[in-house]
Amino acid sequence: MENPIAFTVVVLSMFLAFFVSWYSRRWTRTTAEFYVAGGKIPWRINAMAMLGDYCSAASFLGVAGAIALGGIDSWWLAVGFFAAWIVVLLVLAGPLKNAGKFTVGDLLSARFDGKTVRILAMLATVILCTLYLVPQMVGAGHLFQLLLGWDYITTVLVTGSLMGAYVVLGGMRGTTYNQAIQGVMLMGAMLLVLVLVTALHFGGNPIKILAAAREAVPPSVAVGAASQVLQASPPEAGPASASGAIAAVKQLMPEAPSAITPGVGLKDVWNQMSLVLGLFFGVVGLPHILIRFYTVRDARAARKSAEATIIGLAVFYIAVMLVGLGGMLVLYPTLLEMLAAGKTGAATNLTVPLLGSLMGGQVLLGVIVAGALAAMLSTSAGLLISATTSLAHDLYAGVVKPSSTDRERLIFAKTCAGILAVIAIILAVYLKNQNVAVLVGMAFGIAASTFAPALTAAVWWKRLTREGLIAGLSVGLVVSLLYTFAKYAGMASVLGLPVLINPALYSLPAATGAMILASYLTSDRGKVAEFMATAHSR
Amino acid sequence: MEKVLVAMDGYEASLGAIKKAVEIAGRYGAEVVAVQVEEDVPLLPMEKETESVNRIREQQMPFFSAPLELATAYGQKHGVSVRQVKARGIITAVILKIAQDLGVDMIIIGDSGRQGLQKLHFGSVSESVVRSSAIPVLVVKKGSLDLSDLAPLMTEIAGRTVPGSPSQPEAAPGIFETDAFRKRMRFSFGLLGLYSLIYFLAALFTSAQFKELAQVEILGLPFGVWLGLSVFAGGLGITRVYLVKEGS
């Protein structure tokens, strides 16, 4: 084992998180002080759990890594990850809580009963959750490759199985409290890295990170000059050689854009728009986030949890930007060397742990890996649980065996969790070299094209019909999957349209258009009056 | 003694507590205050189901979803008046608060006899009530009383009420007011439109085609970075405005 101390720190903190979440359930039953217990705690815990649920490997490792390689442009992922929550709050948080009970399928079939809508919702939920699970596994693979020195495939197999086992064996109990604790852990780890990198390398002033980044050429641009620069400033020389390398690159390419110059990543307007569109409307369609709104007592508490999450995310993503830029500046030669050697997957996903290891040795590496693992585990648990809730509730109890007992449903759910984990592991082996944040962005695009228009219309548009809903969901799902797979298959264009970084630019308008058109051609509006009264009650 | 509080959740242990409460209240001519606390914990639906599946497995008797009605019916049968109180929150705290507010003389509570890991996880409400209560507490252990005479009452009540899941009470549907709906829709989507404007303009200016504009430096930072920061600031501002207006 390469990093025994770091590994011990990781294992201990995971154990602590499990113990606390197991134990905190008792606290919610046996606390005697009424005013401590009063209304605020449930939504606060829920907000922390939402943060843990939402901030995945993509946010913790992917965004910072992408910024460290490509500069400020990659921050757009984080800006979108944040902005999407405002959409959730404004459009869906309250009505969702009022009208839903278990799953997205539940909410839709509260207005349009019958099997077709439920099955379609279940299908979209399972596909989305599985695709979102893949980047968590990719992140875990790279992370433990770094930590333990195993090869990627072994690591993905082991960590993926452990993540699956965690949900199947114990994860359905204490998930909420565990996610809440992991939310605190990942936030704490990120802020700790920020404080340390600022204090140790930038004189305690975060503004200096931005100022220094202005003088640096991002490693992804500088990679052509890598061999010249690395001879003079080898990564082994530590941070001292970083400033030398940055200066040397700047001298070699004086005209090159800096790390905080917008537009370096050179996303053209269509790719950029497709990405930001997918991100913006993505969270409104992410089942593992939506399911968290069912856990609080009323619409007001749902909105309060959303606000608390939004504030937490603003802090987190600004910290991520600074850590990404700081990481670039401190690890410059290391990143250049990794890029030059073709280790893109590792370079793009491992900046934060590498930075930790450089600043605080194995202990800090352990803390950061624990934070990243917290991010992955809490997200994976949320994903597996929302997918399996939908399978157990919408498919098994709703269609296959309506007379099933709670116990049978639970066994079915756990079996499905295992199967989904295996599928995600296989995909993770295949998609090894992708940035986890980009992978997550794809899942956002699919969510934005399926549930986002469907749910928004279901709770706000009285004219929506059953056929409109079915058309919108199906078209969105098919078009977004088509362009997602085309992207990974390396195709340049499909149906005469260029394949973009995210499917949303085509699939969201297609889904919305199909939904509106079909709604105007048909007339079955479901139980619209009753549903609207429930969804919009105060 | 005038008031006896009995806390119940519908599981076996609490049914014994009902019997004991009615017996004691009958002896003293006291009133029974039957309390059912719905927990206010942010658990996922699946978590709640898992919990109830596991708890029901510990029981010899089936879970009964209408314990308050059962207490009333059992009281009636023995000529004891029963006041029903439904509350929400952290179980122990709510029981103690109600006991204090109503000036109760004695608390009667069931004990599930949970052990080991299960006890570590769930804790013991009866233990914590005993520990924190200022008034006498009587603990009725699971299996210490013969509950067979409750069965006919349970069948009768179950026949007239729709059985529900213990943790998922039906919310009463509100009244749909078209005007209020339109107003809210305008408000929500108005704010969304405003925010979309900030967001998509910021995104547009940071794409390759408009990068010259995004690269213009203002106060030491490129305009594009300011735009990104404004998405955060705008989002926080709009969130606050929305919550104030929605009365949260």
Interface residues (C-beta under 8 A of the other chain):
Chain A: W22 Y23 R25 R26 W27 T28 R29 T30 T31 A32 E33 F34 V36 A37 G38 G39 P42 W43 I45 N46 A49 I72 D73 W75 W76 V79 G80 F82 A83 W85 I86 V87 L89 L90 V91 G94 N98 K101 F102 T103 M172 R173 G174 T175 T176 L210 A211 P257 I260 T261 P262 G263 L266 K267 D268 V269 N271 Q272 M273 V276 F280 I291 R292 Y294 T295 V296 R297 R300 R303 K304 S305 A306 E307 I310 I311 A314 Y317 I318 I385 T388 T389 A392 H393 D406 R407 R409 L410 A413 W460 A529 E530 M532 A533 T534 H536 S537 R538
Chain B: E39 D40 V41 P42 L43 L44 P45 M46 E47 E49 T50 E51 S52 V53 N54 I56 R57 R88 G89 I90 I91 T92 A93 V94 L96 K97 L120 H121 F122 G123 S124 V125 E127 S128 V129 R131 S132 Q168 A171 P173 G174 I175 F176 A180 F181 R184 M185 S188 F189 L191 L192 Y195 S196 Y199 F200 A202 A203 L204 F205 T206 S207 A208 Q209 F210 K211 A214 Q215 G220 L221 P222 F223 G224 V225 G228 L229 V231 F232 G235 L236 I238 T239 R240 Y242 L243 E246 G247 S248
